[in-house]
Amino acid sequence: RGLPRSELTIMPNLISWLLGAFRSDPALAEAQAALAEAQAQRDYLSHIMTYSGAVETRVDGTWQRGTDTSIAGSASAGRWVLPALRDRARNLEDSNLLACSTLDRSVENVCGLPTRIEPRTKSPEFNAAVREWWKRWACTTACDVRGMNTLGQIIRFLQRGKERDGDHGLLLAEKPDYEGKLRPRVQIIEPERLVTPLSKLYQPGGKSQLVDGIELDAYGAPIAFWISQSKPGTLAEPVRADARDFIFIRNATRYGETRGVTKFQGGFLLYGMIMGYLESAVIASRVGASSAMIAKKRDPAGARN
C-alpha cells in the first residue's frame, strides 16, 4: 500500500528491530521482503518528488520538493514536472525584481488598448445598441465573474499567467444578475485548477484520453477541460467544461505537448546570477565607501613636499 513519507522513514527502522526478534527462517524472509518493499517505495517517492532533471540538485528551494499527483505528470510537458516548475516561476516573480519587470514589459508589448468592436450591419440602431452594450460589458467589471476586473485587465492577467506559469484558461460562463437573468461572464482558470478526476484515471480502451485535466480525442484535440472547484489536494470531483466554452493558451516547445511550460524555465539560474552580481557590486561599493586610509610619514618636511 502507499504510505506517507513520514511513515516510510520510520518503517525500515521498525523492520530492522523486528529482524532481531524473529529467529525462524519464514519470518525472517517475510521481514526482509517487507523491508525491500518499503525501501522501493522510498526510492520511488524520492524520484517523483524532484524536478526529474529540470534543475540541478544543488539548487535549494521549496519548489524542488513539490509533488505531482497526476498520472500524466512530467509526460504532459514531455520533460518536466509542471507543478514544481510553476511554483518556482511564481517564486521568481515575487522575489526577483528583474524577472517581475520582464513580465511587465512582455504584457505591455502584447496587450494594448482595450478591445473595441465596430458592428457594420445595415441597421444603425442595432450597431449603436451593440456598441453601447459592449462598452457597458467590456469596459466595466460586468464581464468578470468576480466583478473585480475589466476585460482589458483579464486579458493582461491571461498573458502574464501564460508567460509565467506556462498555460492559462478562460471559461466562458454565465451568472445571474440582480434580476435573476443569466448574463455572459468570463472567468480565469489558473493552471493548477485543471486536474484529472480520480474516477477517470484508469479507462483503458476509451475513445478519449486525459492529460493533466485536459480531455483529448483520438487526434489529440481538446474536447473538454476538467476544472477543480475545491482547494488543491482535496478529493472533490472536478467539473467538465466543453472545449467550445473554454479558451486555453499555452507555451509549448513541441507540437505534441498538451500543457505549457513557463518561459522562465531556461533562465532560473541566469536571473539568480544577475541579481547576485548586482548585489556583489553594491557590497563592493559599500566596503569602498566605508574604508579610509591615512598615510603617515616620519619626515614632516618630506610629507609637505
Salt bridges, closest charged atoms under 4 A:
GLU7 OE1 - ARG1 NH2 3.65
GLU56 OE1 - ARG58 NE 2.65
GLU93 OE2 - ARG160 NE 2.79
GLU93 OE1 - ARG164 NH1 3.16
ASP104 OD1 - ARG160 NH1 2.64
GLU108 OE2 - ARG105 NH2 2.94
GLU118 OE2 - ARG131 NH1 3.27
GLU132 OE2 - ARG136 NH1 3.89
GLU163 OE2 - LYS162 NZ 2.81
GLU163 OE1 - LYS263 NZ 3.39
ASP165 OD2 - ARG90 NH2 2.94
ASP165 OD1 - ARG164 NE 2.86
ASP165 OD2 - HIS168 ND1 3.88
ASP167 OD2 - ARG259 NE 2.83
ASP177 OD2 - ARG183 NE 2.80
GLU179 OE1 - LYS181 NZ 3.81
GLU192 OE1 - ARG86 NE 3.86
GLU192 OE1 - ARG90 NH2 2.86
GLU215 OE1 - ARG240 NE 3.04
ASP242 OD1 - ARG240 NH1 2.95
GLU257 OE2 - ARG79 NH2 3.40
GLU257 OE2 - ARG254 NE 3.71
